Amino acid sequence: MVFLPRTRERIRREASDWVARLGGQARAEDHAAFQRWRAADPRHAEAYDRIAAIWHQAGRLARGPAAGDAQVNVPGRARAFRLALAASLALAVVVSAILLGSRSLPGSPSREPAMFAAATGEIRQVELPDGSRLTLDSASIVEAAFTRNERALALREGRARFQVAQEARPFVVRAGFSEIIATGTLFDVSLIGKSTTVLLLEGSVEVRDHRQAMRPGSALQRLKPGEKLILAASAPAERRAATPGEAAWPTRMLEFDDTRLDEAAALVNRYSKVQLRLGDERVRSLRVSGAFRAGDVAAFAQSLAAAFGLRVVRQPDGDLLLVNPGRGHEPPAP
């Protein structure tokens, strides 16, 4: 059995989780568990301090004496959220509200950004001062800064849904090398792996691909409801029809339609501290279809093993490695 060291990405996610977890609702046992995690590996303290410092500079965190680092105030509120997609897809979801910071995003124009985040396995909702709503997927971060002329948001990682209130100021979301402009609409933006995806649910949006900005007529694309635009790091922008299941993530259901397994695993891993690793290129290039419950990585791995004749090997750190029988337990590519 090959020992797989904890990756920088996993440590960073754990650190982000602790920043979000050590809030006003944190219990004494949470702080004790945090101190044990922090002392277990020098990289833990380094990652936590770096993320906490970034959020502190944004003016959204206050220092907590129990944790010894930045602390988050997390007011909770349950809401029902309903969306519609093309063929009257209705999804009723209950989400928690979160505002990461010592105060809410001011209603008056401000140049100081507010930062909102959801920890691994959580889906959270924020009501913005203009009446817009922001739904954050697991392990996602969004910054927001409103001025007199623009409502500007930036998706730093993960996925978010934007339900935009209509008003004169444009609503602009920046993610990767893309820029999405809306006035009153409902859309998802994801920044996962090396690609950005914009999925329009209602209304209309314009998407600017800054890689194409120097080519006349190619930088701006308009989407219709039910369409998505994929902007990969090393490929031209691709427009596709979205499937209804792609809009269901607030219900914690993930749906794949002939999706490469490495892409599906990257999404599944965002909902769990237990990570699924893929053994070799044959495994990574398999195509998967179906609906899966977010967070249940073990069930996802066992379903894949049964469908493709693979083997699930549990690693010393708790992660799961999916390999071809008879080819050894080779570690996945970085």
Order of alpha helices (4+ residues) and beta strands (2+ residues): alpha-alpha-alpha-beta-beta-beta-beta-beta-beta-beta-beta-beta-beta-beta-beta-beta-beta-beta-beta-beta-beta-alpha-beta-alpha-beta-alpha-beta-beta
